Amino acid sequence: MPDKHIFIFGLGYVGRHLGCALSLQGWRVTGTTRNPSKLNGVIPEDWTVLRFEGGSPIRGFSKYLDKCSHIISTISALSGHDPVLCSHHREIKGFSGWTGYVSATSVYPSQKNGFIDEHVLPNPTTKRGRDRVDAEKQWQKLSNAEIFRVAGIYGPGRNALDALREGRARIIESPGQISNRIHQTDITNVIAAAIKQPRPKRIINVCDNKPTPQGDVIRFAAKLLNLPPPQPIQLKDAVLTPMARSFYVSNRRIKSVIIGPELGVKLEFPTYREGLKALFKKSD
């Protein structure tokens, strides 16, 4: 089997940063995107980038897969179907290397008290969450994939500081709303550690150590920028998509019993405070 060559379905925010980190460790990277030209000058020139959109099969996919030792997908299920498996079920089933699938903590139910760790069974209340659970099961059945249930993602170019600077930040008040988040760097570190210490069908909650209401994150970012925080909006008065609204009625305190105890990973940004401080310092 080829050594240290990963195929990343979806070179978006998570996939691109993961690929860059592995490249620095000597890995070769092949990946997909809907528009390869948008990655010009953004990723290393020696990557192989393939167009993949709408579930249309990649021509000659087997020849690319034969060169790889690892596969990971960051692509969400669409309309109840995983586009990767719909297009390349047969090839992935025959793949003998490591596989991973990036899911989300939205697969878990809301829970008023206590923490949700990897032993809690998924029970999503939204169609998007149910689609993710179905995709997880398909990946595990087909390839023994490791599942990464990722909390709210933030990092460079995607954070509360930028939202405030650009006038996009809102504080939406919803009694009881609480959620986790995770810095992009820590997502990369957790996935890389899992690759080094593989365990088939393992579930990993990729989250920080401080579940927090959304408004607290915005207020902390505003304090760093010496800006007044936005005036709170009550959830009933907010104009939101159904998916966004589902976030503000959720109540999940996520934790992981895998990241530290099994993988030995210490989060670089254990709470949003350390993460936002580092992003602020870097942009100052």
N, C-alpha and C positions, 0 to 999 in steps of 0.2 A: 504494500500500500504506500502511496506517496507520503512523504514526510512533511508535516506542518504546512498544509495547504487547505485553506478553508473556503467553502462556498457559502456566501451570505445572500440569502434571498431578502432583498430590501435594504439598499444602501441609503436609508434615511438617517435620522438623527442617531439612533442606537447603533444601527449596522455600520454606519460610516466611522463612528468613533471607535467601535470595537475593531474594525479592520485596521485602522491607523495604529492602534496600540499593538496589535499582533504583528503588523508590518515591522514595527520598531524592534520586535523580538525575532525577526528573521522569517516570519511566515510569508507565504505567498497568498494572495487574495484574489478570488474571483467572486463577482457579485452582480446583482441585478438592480435596475432602476427603470422607472417608466420613461425617463428622458435622459439618456447618457450624456448629452451635451451639457447639461446643467452641472455635471461633476467635473468639467474641464477646469484644471487649475486648482481644484479643491482636494483631490485625492492624489496619491502617488501615481506617476505615469506608468509604472510597471504592473498595475492592477489590470485584470481582464474584466471589463464591464459589459454586461449583456442587457439588452432591452427585454423587459418582461412587464406586460400590462394586460389587465382584464382576463387573466387566466389563459392567454394564448400560449401554447407550448413554445419553449425555446428550441429553435432548430439546432440539431446536433447536440442536445443537452448531454447525452451519454458520454460523449468524448470529453466534455468539460468535467463531468463528475468523476470520470476514471482517473483524473489527475489529482483529485482531492482526498484528503483524509478526514475532513470534518464538514458537516453541514449545519447551518443554523438558519431559521426563518424568523424574521421580524415582521412579516406581513400578516395583517389581521384578516380574519374571516370576513367575507363579503356576502351579504344576503344569505347567510346560513351555509356558505361553502368556503372551504379553504382553497384559494386559487392555486397555490403551489401543488397541493395534493390532487386537485382536479386535473392539473396539467401533467404532472410527473409522478403519479402514484406508483407506477410500475418500476421506474428507475430508482426511486427512493426506497422502495421495498427491498430491492436487491442490493442496496448500499450496505457495506459491512463496517463502515467507520462510525465515528461519534456523531450523534445528531442532537440538536437542541431546538426548542420552540419558545419564542418570547410571547408570553401571555400577559395577563393583567390581574391585579388584585380585585377587580370588579367581579370576578367569578365568585367571590365570597358574599355571604349575606350581610346585611347590617346587623350590628350586635351592640346593644346598649352598654353592656358591662363586659370587662375582661378583654383579653387579647385573642386574636386569631393567628394561630401559627400553621405550619404545614400539615398538621394532623387534622385540622378542621376540614370537613368535606365541602366542596363548592356547592353553592345553592343560589345562583344569580337571580336577580329580580327583573333584569332587563333582557331584551332579545340579544343585544350586543354581548352581554355576559354569557348567555346561553350558547351563542355561536362560538365564543372562545372556549368554553368547556368542551363542546363537541369537537373542536379542532384539536384540543389537547389530547382527547381520547384517541382520535384518529392517528395523530403523530406517535403516540405511545404504542398503539397496537401495531402500527406499520413498521416502526423503526426503534422502539425502546427509547424514544427521545427523552431527554431531560427537559423539564418544564420550568421556565423562569417567570413567575408571577410578579410583574413589575408594578410598583406604586407610581404615583404621579411624578413624571420626569421633569427635572430642571437641570440647567447647566449653562455654559456659554451660549449666548444668543437665544436663550429660552428660559427666562426667569422673571421674577417679580420686579427686579430693578429695571429691566428693559421695559416692562409693561408700564411702570410708573413714568419713566422718562418719555415714553411715546404716548402717554395719555390713555392707555388701554386698560389700566388696572381698575378693578371694581371690588368692592367689599359687599358681598351678598350675605345678609344675616339669615341663618336658618337654625333655630334652636336644636342643639344636639349634634349638629354637623361636625364631623371630625374625620380626618384622613391622614394618610402617610404620603411621603414623597421620597425621592431618591435622586442623588446627584449623578449625572452622566458618568463621571469617573468611577463611582462605586459600582454602577451597573457593569461597566467594562471589567472591573477587577473581579467581581463575583463570577461572571461568565468565564473569564480566563482561568480562575481557580478551579471551577467545575470541570473545565476541559482537562486540566492537569490531573484531577482526581475524579475520574468519571465514575458514575454509578447509574446504571440504566433505570429509566423511568423515575428518577428522583424529581421531587417537587421542591423548588426553592422560592421562598418569598423574598423578593429583592426590594427592601424597604429600609428607611432610616429608623432611628430609635425614639422618635418623638412625634407621635400622632398629634395633629394640631388643627384647629379650625382654620379655614382658608383666610379669614380676616386677620388672624394673628401674623401670618406670613407677610401679607401686604403692609401691615402697620410696621413690622420690623424693618422691611425694606425701605419704607418711607422715612423711618428714623435715620437709617444709614445715609440716605440722600439728603437729609435735612429738608424734607418736603412734607406738607400736610397730607395725611392719608385721605383717600376719597371718602365722601360721606357714605355711610352704609345704606344699602338698599335692602328692603325686606324681600324675601324670596317670592312672596305672592305678587309683588310689584315688578319683579325683574322680567325682562324679555329674554327668554332663553330657548335654545333648541331642546327637544326632549332629552337628548343625550346629556347636555350640560345640566339640565334640571335634575336628572337622576343623580348627578354628582353631589349636588347641594342637599339632597335629602338622605344621603348615605351616612352611616355611622360605623366606621370600621377602625379598630385599633389593630394594625397588623404588626406582627413581629416574626422573626426567623429563628428557628432552632437549628438551622443548618449553616448559615453564613459564618458564624464564629466557631461553634462547637465542632462542626465537621470539616468545613473548608479552611478554617483558621484565618479567615479574612477579617481584618479590623477596618471598619469603614473610615475613609479619610474625612468624610463629612457626616458624622453621626446624627446631626440635627440640621434643620434648615438654617439655623443661626451661623454655624461654621461655614456652610455652603455659601450663603449670601455674603458673609463677610469676605470670603476669599474672592468671590466674583466682583465685589465692590472694590477691593484692593487692586485687583488686576485691571480694572477699568479706570481707576482713579488717575 
